[in-house]
Amino acid sequence: MSKAARARQPGGRSALKAAMDAQTPEEAIKHLEAAKQTWRESEDIVDTFATAWRLRFSFLQEYGWYCARYYPGVDPWEDDENLLDRMSSYLQFRLENVPGSKGEGTKVKARTLDFWRGMLLSGLVEMIPEARRVAELLRGVRADHKDGYAYRLRIFTVALARKYDLVLHGDDCKFYGRPELTLLLFALERRLNRTPFAAQSSLQLYTLLLFSFYTGVRPSSLVQTEKTSGYAKVEDIVVFKRSLFEFTVQFNVKNLKGFSGALTRGIKQTWLLHSVTKLIMRGVLFDGDSGERVSDLDAFLHSRTNKFTCVGDAPLFLGGSQGLSKLGDKPLSGSAMARQIHSLCGEAGLPSVGSYAFRHNQGNRMSVMLGAEAAKMALSHDLEKDVTRRHYTHDTANVNWTALALEEDLSDEMKDRIRRSNTFFLQWSGFAARSVVAALRDTDDATDLTAPQGSPKAARIEKLKIDRSAKLTDQEKEDLE
């Protein structure tokens, strides 16, 4: 008799029943909560597919309305010699009359136009019943398939994109560099004194901005962009301590689009972050030697352990709870991150951008400093494709970088922007750094940096005396002496 048959007999042992009997009440509650979460995720997937279906249905329905107006008495999907003409003319009419995502007067992106083309072809597959006929229409009869509807409609789409000058990405505000990052960070500092939630949220966004700027990692690798997508977790963090107040936080980014397992070693980054306190408060930091939880900041600072690990699959970046009273326990969503950056740009007086602006800037910086291959590796792009050059870098072929560094052959506007940026960063430096810069800028009146300099005010007074004495005549100098 089989085990299944014995289990069905009265008194027979059932593995399922044994598992239920072995469960504690706490484990049973966790099981029910996990089942509810799985149900919610499945409902989200159903809603996603339903939304896509409604969008496609509306698009094809409007194609039917268009054919009824401009091709009366003909079925929209009639298999005749004018079928391709109806489909292509509908694409052009829709492009001319449907505004882009930014409202009236704007054009759709080229990728949106290509998405429309795909929906038209899917409608053809659905509405023509004979599979063999559908294959003939899509593939054509030539060996290269260039007489098929799929190829011809694609060529028509490309021609439309060129005629109406469509772009794949928005060009405005695409590159945000170090000056823009600095202004955003100062705007974040002004938020810290508002509310406890604002302080927590600002520190979290502070880390997100810095990490995005210096690594170019996609937002989808850090936060949850979709209901069922991955995100950064606390277990991805390892803390290495070198002395009482010196430590590094290693963040292993696992959720990377386009990376294979062989390249995983190349994406590990080590950063000096100020997020250890938050990890301790959340109770996820553990001693690497003893395995005990780190209770407070004092225990972390005075511990002799060199390595600390974070335990748990909780999200690293948290979303706000209802009422914005504190950070919750759910992952920060991609839309919430975009709204925070949008609001921060307004406070800093900058045009609104998304987090991809930092990724584009990183691609441009890596291409200039290390070359195209290094930029592709850093951005996880295919080495054989041209995505990095076309969409992530400026046209640097005709730029004289030596002249740019020396501020030669530049327009007055560009020189003013560079000087304002340098002045902005210099004013936050110490007196020693400013003295070095002053010496490099004016070697004739360079101050002896090896001699005691005194206070900044005394240095300015001494410089004023020198300037005034230079204007005196020889007789006036003798009289003063």
Contacts in CASP RR format, 6 or more apart in sequence:
PFRMAT RR
TARGET T0000
AUTHOR 0000-0000-0000
METHOD contacts of the structure
MODEL  1
MSKAARARQPGGRSALKAAMDAQTPEEAIKHLEAAKQTWRESEDIVDTFA
TAWRLRFSFLQEYGWYCARYYPGVDPWEDDENLLDRMSSYLQFRLENVPG
SKGEGTKVKARTLDFWRGMLLSGLVEMIPEARRVAELLRGVRADHKDGYA
YRLRIFTVALARKYDLVLHGDDCKFYGRPELTLLLFALERRLNRTPFAAQ
SSLQLYTLLLFSFYTGVRPSSLVQTEKTSGYAKVEDIVVFKRSLFEFTVQ
FNVKNLKGFSGALTRGIKQTWLLHSVTKLIMRGVLFDGDSGERVSDLDAF
LHSRTNKFTCVGDAPLFLGGSQGLSKLGDKPLSGSAMARQIHSLCGEAGL
PSVGSYAFRHNQGNRMSVMLGAEAAKMALSHDLEKDVTRRHYTHDTANVN
WTALALEEDLSDEMKDRIRRSNTFFLQWSGFAARSVVAALRDTDDATDLT
APQGSPKAARIEKLKIDRSAKLTDQEKEDLE
6 12 0 8 1.000
6 13 0 8 1.000
7 13 0 8 1.000
7 14 0 8 1.000
7 15 0 8 1.000
23 31 0 8 1.000
41 227 0 8 1.000
41 228 0 8 1.000
44 227 0 8 1.000
44 228 0 8 1.000
45 227 0 8 1.000
45 228 0 8 1.000
48 226 0 8 1.000
48 227 0 8 1.000
56 119 0 8 1.000
56 122 0 8 1.000
59 116 0 8 1.000
59 119 0 8 1.000
60 119 0 8 1.000
60 120 0 8 1.000
60 123 0 8 1.000
62 94 0 8 1.000
63 76 0 8 1.000
63 87 0 8 1.000
63 90 0 8 1.000
63 120 0 8 1.000
64 76 0 8 1.000
66 90 0 8 1.000
66 93 0 8 1.000
66 94 0 8 1.000
67 74 0 8 1.000
67 75 0 8 1.000
67 76 0 8 1.000
67 86 0 8 1.000
67 90 0 8 1.000
68 76 0 8 1.000
70 89 0 8 1.000
71 82 0 8 1.000
71 86 0 8 1.000
74 80 0 8 1.000
74 82 0 8 1.000
74 86 0 8 1.000
76 86 0 8 1.000
76 127 0 8 1.000
77 83 0 8 1.000
77 123 0 8 1.000
77 124 0 8 1.000
77 127 0 8 1.000
77 128 0 8 1.000
79 128 0 8 1.000
79 133 0 8 1.000
79 137 0 8 1.000
83 124 0 8 1.000
83 137 0 8 1.000
83 149 0 8 1.000
84 149 0 8 1.000
84 152 0 8 1.000
84 153 0 8 1.000
87 120 0 8 1.000
87 124 0 8 1.000
87 149 0 8 1.000
87 153 0 8 1.000
88 153 0 8 1.000
88 156 0 8 1.000
90 120 0 8 1.000
91 113 0 8 1.000
91 116 0 8 1.000
91 117 0 8 1.000
91 120 0 8 1.000
91 153 0 8 1.000
91 156 0 8 1.000
91 157 0 8 1.000
91 160 0 8 1.000
92 160 0 8 1.000
94 116 0 8 1.000
95 107 0 8 1.000
95 108 0 8 1.000
95 113 0 8 1.000
95 160 0 8 1.000
95 164 0 8 1.000
98 108 0 8 1.000
99 105 0 8 1.000
99 106 0 8 1.000
99 107 0 8 1.000
99 108 0 8 1.000
100 106 0 8 1.000
100 107 0 8 1.000
100 108 0 8 1.000
100 109 0 8 1.000
100 112 0 8 1.000
101 108 0 8 1.000
101 109 0 8 1.000
107 164 0 8 1.000
107 165 0 8 1.000
107 166 0 8 1.000
108 166 0 8 1.000
109 166 0 8 1.000
109 167 0 8 1.000
109 168 0 8 1.000
109 169 0 8 1.000
109 170 0 8 1.000
110 161 0 8 1.000
110 166 0 8 1.000
110 167 0 8 1.000
110 168 0 8 1.000
111 168 0 8 1.000
113 157 0 8 1.000
113 160 0 8 1.000
113 161 0 8 1.000
113 166 0 8 1.000
114 154 0 8 1.000
114 157 0 8 1.000
117 153 0 8 1.000
117 154 0 8 1.000
117 157 0 8 1.000
120 153 0 8 1.000
121 138 0 8 1.000
121 149 0 8 1.000
121 150 0 8 1.000
121 153 0 8 1.000
124 134 0 8 1.000
124 137 0 8 1.000
124 138 0 8 1.000
124 149 0 8 1.000
125 134 0 8 1.000
125 138 0 8 1.000
128 134 0 8 1.000
128 137 0 8 1.000
137 148 0 8 1.000
137 149 0 8 1.000
138 148 0 8 1.000
138 149 0 8 1.000
138 150 0 8 1.000
139 145 0 8 1.000
139 148 0 8 1.000
139 150 0 8 1.000
140 147 0 8 1.000
140 148 0 8 1.000
140 149 0 8 1.000
141 147 0 8 1.000
142 148 0 8 1.000
145 151 0 8 1.000
146 152 0 8 1.000
160 166 0 8 1.000
168 391 0 8 1.000
169 391 0 8 1.000
172 351 0 8 1.000
173 351 0 8 1.000
173 352 0 8 1.000
173 353 0 8 1.000
173 357 0 8 1.000
174 353 0 8 1.000
174 356 0 8 1.000
174 357 0 8 1.000
174 360 0 8 1.000
175 357 0 8 1.000
175 360 0 8 1.000
175 361 0 8 1.000
175 364 0 8 1.000
175 394 0 8 1.000
176 213 0 8 1.000
176 350 0 8 1.000
176 353 0 8 1.000
176 357 0 8 1.000
176 358 0 8 1.000
176 360 0 8 1.000
176 361 0 8 1.000
177 213 0 8 1.000
177 358 0 8 1.000
177 361 0 8 1.000
178 213 0 8 1.000
178 421 0 8 1.000
179 421 0 8 1.000
179 424 0 8 1.000
180 348 0 8 1.000
180 350 0 8 1.000
181 209 0 8 1.000
181 210 0 8 1.000
181 213 0 8 1.000
181 358 0 8 1.000
182 424 0 8 1.000
182 425 0 8 1.000
183 348 0 8 1.000
183 349 0 8 1.000
183 350 0 8 1.000
184 209 0 8 1.000
184 344 0 8 1.000
184 345 0 8 1.000
184 348 0 8 1.000
184 350 0 8 1.000
185 206 0 8 1.000
185 209 0 8 1.000
185 210 0 8 1.000
186 348 0 8 1.000
187 344 0 8 1.000
187 347 0 8 1.000
187 348 0 8 1.000
188 202 0 8 1.000
188 205 0 8 1.000
188 206 0 8 1.000
188 209 0 8 1.000
188 344 0 8 1.000
189 202 0 8 1.000
190 347 0 8 1.000
191 198 0 8 1.000
191 199 0 8 1.000
191 201 0 8 1.000
191 202 0 8 1.000
191 347 0 8 1.000
192 198 0 8 1.000
192 199 0 8 1.000
192 202 0 8 1.000
192 203 0 8 1.000
193 199 0 8 1.000
195 324 0 8 1.000
196 326 0 8 1.000
197 320 0 8 1.000
197 324 0 8 1.000
197 325 0 8 1.000
197 326 0 8 1.000
197 327 0 8 1.000
200 278 0 8 1.000
200 326 0 8 1.000
200 327 0 8 1.000
201 320 0 8 1.000
201 327 0 8 1.000
201 340 0 8 1.000
203 274 0 8 1.000
203 275 0 8 1.000
203 278 0 8 1.000
204 278 0 8 1.000
204 317 0 8 1.000
204 318 0 8 1.000
204 327 0 8 1.000
204 332 0 8 1.000
205 337 0 8 1.000
205 340 0 8 1.000
205 341 0 8 1.000
205 344 0 8 1.000
207 273 0 8 1.000
207 275 0 8 1.000
207 317 0 8 1.000
208 222 0 8 1.000
208 223 0 8 1.000
208 317 0 8 1.000
208 337 0 8 1.000
208 355 0 8 1.000
209 341 0 8 1.000
209 358 0 8 1.000
210 271 0 8 1.000
210 273 0 8 1.000
211 217 0 8 1.000
211 222 0 8 1.000
211 251 0 8 1.000
211 271 0 8 1.000
212 219 0 8 1.000
212 222 0 8 1.000
212 355 0 8 1.000
212 358 0 8 1.000
212 359 0 8 1.000
213 358 0 8 1.000
213 361 0 8 1.000
213 362 0 8 1.000
214 271 0 8 1.000
214 362 0 8 1.000
215 253 0 8 1.000
215 269 0 8 1.000
215 362 0 8 1.000
215 378 0 8 1.000
216 358 0 8 1.000
216 359 0 8 1.000
216 362 0 8 1.000
216 363 0 8 1.000
216 378 0 8 1.000
216 379 0 8 1.000
217 253 0 8 1.000
217 256 0 8 1.000
217 359 0 8 1.000
218 256 0 8 1.000
218 257 0 8 1.000
218 356 0 8 1.000
218 359 0 8 1.000
218 380 0 8 1.000
219 225 0 8 1.000
219 334 0 8 1.000
219 337 0 8 1.000
219 338 0 8 1.000
219 355 0 8 1.000
219 356 0 8 1.000
220 229 0 8 1.000
220 230 0 8 1.000
220 255 0 8 1.000
220 257 0 8 1.000
220 334 0 8 1.000
221 232 0 8 1.000
221 253 0 8 1.000
221 255 0 8 1.000
221 256 0 8 1.000
221 257 0 8 1.000
222 231 0 8 1.000
222 232 0 8 1.000
222 253 0 8 1.000
222 316 0 8 1.000
222 317 0 8 1.000
222 337 0 8 1.000
223 231 0 8 1.000
223 232 0 8 1.000
223 317 0 8 1.000
223 331 0 8 1.000
223 332 0 8 1.000
223 333 0 8 1.000
223 334 0 8 1.000
223 336 0 8 1.000
223 337 0 8 1.000
224 230 0 8 1.000
224 231 0 8 1.000
224 315 0 8 1.000
224 331 0 8 1.000
224 332 0 8 1.000
224 333 0 8 1.000
224 334 0 8 1.000
225 333 0 8 1.000
225 334 0 8 1.000
229 255 0 8 1.000
230 255 0 8 1.000
231 255 0 8 1.000
231 315 0 8 1.000
231 316 0 8 1.000
231 317 0 8 1.000
231 331 0 8 1.000
231 332 0 8 1.000
232 251 0 8 1.000
232 253 0 8 1.000
232 255 0 8 1.000
232 315 0 8 1.000
232 316 0 8 1.000
232 317 0 8 1.000
233 312 0 8 1.000
233 313 0 8 1.000
233 314 0 8 1.000
233 315 0 8 1.000
233 316 0 8 1.000
234 279 0 8 1.000
234 282 0 8 1.000
234 284 0 8 1.000
234 310 0 8 1.000
234 311 0 8 1.000
234 312 0 8 1.000
234 313 0 8 1.000
234 314 0 8 1.000
234 315 0 8 1.000
234 316 0 8 1.000
235 309 0 8 1.000
235 310 0 8 1.000
235 311 0 8 1.000
235 312 0 8 1.000
235 313 0 8 1.000
236 251 0 8 1.000
236 252 0 8 1.000
236 253 0 8 1.000
236 254 0 8 1.000
236 310 0 8 1.000
236 316 0 8 1.000
237 249 0 8 1.000
237 250 0 8 1.000
237 251 0 8 1.000
237 252 0 8 1.000
237 279 0 8 1.000
237 309 0 8 1.000
237 310 0 8 1.000
237 316 0 8 1.000
238 249 0 8 1.000
238 250 0 8 1.000
238 252 0 8 1.000
238 307 0 8 1.000
238 308 0 8 1.000
238 309 0 8 1.000
238 310 0 8 1.000
239 247 0 8 1.000
239 248 0 8 1.000
239 249 0 8 1.000
239 250 0 8 1.000
239 276 0 8 1.000
239 279 0 8 1.000
239 285 0 8 1.000
239 307 0 8 1.000
239 308 0 8 1.000
239 309 0 8 1.000
239 310 0 8 1.000
240 247 0 8 1.000
240 248 0 8 1.000
240 250 0 8 1.000
240 306 0 8 1.000
240 307 0 8 1.000
240 308 0 8 1.000
241 247 0 8 1.000
241 300 0 8 1.000
241 303 0 8 1.000
241 305 0 8 1.000
241 306 0 8 1.000
241 307 0 8 1.000
241 308 0 8 1.000
242 248 0 8 1.000
242 306 0 8 1.000
244 301 0 8 1.000
244 302 0 8 1.000
245 301 0 8 1.000
247 272 0 8 1.000
247 276 0 8 1.000
248 270 0 8 1.000
248 271 0 8 1.000
248 272 0 8 1.000
249 270 0 8 1.000
249 271 0 8 1.000
249 272 0 8 1.000
249 273 0 8 1.000
249 275 0 8 1.000
249 276 0 8 1.000
250 268 0 8 1.000
250 269 0 8 1.000
250 270 0 8 1.000
250 271 0 8 1.000
251 269 0 8 1.000
251 270 0 8 1.000
251 271 0 8 1.000
251 273 0 8 1.000
252 267 0 8 1.000
252 268 0 8 1.000
253 267 0 8 1.000
253 268 0 8 1.000
253 269 0 8 1.000
254 264 0 8 1.000
256 267 0 8 1.000
256 380 0 8 1.000
257 380 0 8 1.000
258 380 0 8 1.000
259 267 0 8 1.000
259 380 0 8 1.000
263 377 0 8 1.000
263 380 0 8 1.000
266 377 0 8 1.000
267 380 0 8 1.000
276 285 0 8 1.000
276 297 0 8 1.000
276 300 0 8 1.000
277 297 0 8 1.000
279 285 0 8 1.000
279 310 0 8 1.000
280 294 0 8 1.000
280 295 0 8 1.000
280 296 0 8 1.000
280 297 0 8 1.000
280 300 0 8 1.000
282 314 0 8 1.000
283 293 0 8 1.000
283 294 0 8 1.000
284 310 0 8 1.000
284 311 0 8 1.000
284 312 0 8 1.000
284 314 0 8 1.000
285 293 0 8 1.000
285 294 0 8 1.000
285 300 0 8 1.000
285 308 0 8 1.000
285 309 0 8 1.000
285 310 0 8 1.000
286 292 0 8 1.000
286 293 0 8 1.000
286 294 0 8 1.000
286 308 0 8 1.000
286 309 0 8 1.000
286 310 0 8 1.000
286 311 0 8 1.000
287 293 0 8 1.000
287 294 0 8 1.000
287 303 0 8 1.000
287 305 0 8 1.000
287 308 0 8 1.000
288 305 0 8 1.000
288 307 0 8 1.000
288 308 0 8 1.000
288 309 0 8 1.000
289 305 0 8 1.000
289 307 0 8 1.000
290 305 0 8 1.000
294 300 0 8 1.000
294 303 0 8 1.000
294 308 0 8 1.000
300 308 0 8 1.000
314 329 0 8 1.000
315 329 0 8 1.000
315 330 0 8 1.000
315 331 0 8 1.000
315 332 0 8 1.000
317 331 0 8 1.000
317 332 0 8 1.000
317 337 0 8 1.000
318 327 0 8 1.000
318 328 0 8 1.000
318 329 0 8 1.000
318 330 0 8 1.000
318 331 0 8 1.000
318 332 0 8 1.000
319 327 0 8 1.000
319 328 0 8 1.000
319 330 0 8 1.000
319 331 0 8 1.000
319 332 0 8 1.000
319 333 0 8 1.000
319 336 0 8 1.000
320 326 0 8 1.000
320 327 0 8 1.000
320 328 0 8 1.000
320 330 0 8 1.000
320 332 0 8 1.000
320 336 0 8 1.000
321 327 0 8 1.000
321 328 0 8 1.000
337 355 0 8 1.000
338 354 0 8 1.000
338 355 0 8 1.000
341 352 0 8 1.000
341 353 0 8 1.000
341 354 0 8 1.000
341 355 0 8 1.000
342 352 0 8 1.000
342 354 0 8 1.000
345 351 0 8 1.000
345 352 0 8 1.000
345 353 0 8 1.000
346 352 0 8 1.000
359 379 0 8 1.000
359 392 0 8 1.000
360 391 0 8 1.000
360 392 0 8 1.000
362 378 0 8 1.000
362 379 0 8 1.000
363 375 0 8 1.000
363 378 0 8 1.000
363 379 0 8 1.000
363 388 0 8 1.000
363 392 0 8 1.000
363 393 0 8 1.000
364 392 0 8 1.000
364 393 0 8 1.000
364 394 0 8 1.000
364 396 0 8 1.000
366 374 0 8 1.000
366 375 0 8 1.000
366 378 0 8 1.000
366 379 0 8 1.000
367 374 0 8 1.000
367 375 0 8 1.000
367 388 0 8 1.000
367 389 0 8 1.000
367 392 0 8 1.000
367 393 0 8 1.000
367 396 0 8 1.000
368 393 0 8 1.000
368 396 0 8 1.000
368 401 0 8 1.000
372 388 0 8 1.000
372 389 0 8 1.000
373 383 0 8 1.000
375 381 0 8 1.000
375 388 0 8 1.000
375 392 0 8 1.000
375 393 0 8 1.000
376 382 0 8 1.000
376 383 0 8 1.000
376 388 0 8 1.000
377 383 0 8 1.000
379 388 0 8 1.000
379 392 0 8 1.000
381 387 0 8 1.000
381 388 0 8 1.000
381 392 0 8 1.000
400 409 0 8 1.000
403 409 0 8 1.000
403 410 0 8 1.000
404 410 0 8 1.000
407 415 0 8 1.000
407 418 0 8 1.000
410 418 0 8 1.000
426 433 0 8 1.000
426 434 0 8 1.000
426 437 0 8 1.000
429 437 0 8 1.000
431 453 0 8 1.000
431 455 0 8 1.000
431 456 0 8 1.000
431 459 0 8 1.000
434 456 0 8 1.000
435 447 0 8 1.000
435 449 0 8 1.000
435 453 0 8 1.000
435 459 0 8 1.000
436 449 0 8 1.000
438 446 0 8 1.000
438 447 0 8 1.000
439 446 0 8 1.000
439 447 0 8 1.000
439 449 0 8 1.000
445 466 0 8 1.000
447 453 0 8 1.000
447 459 0 8 1.000
453 459 0 8 1.000
469 477 0 8 1.000
472 480 0 8 1.000
END
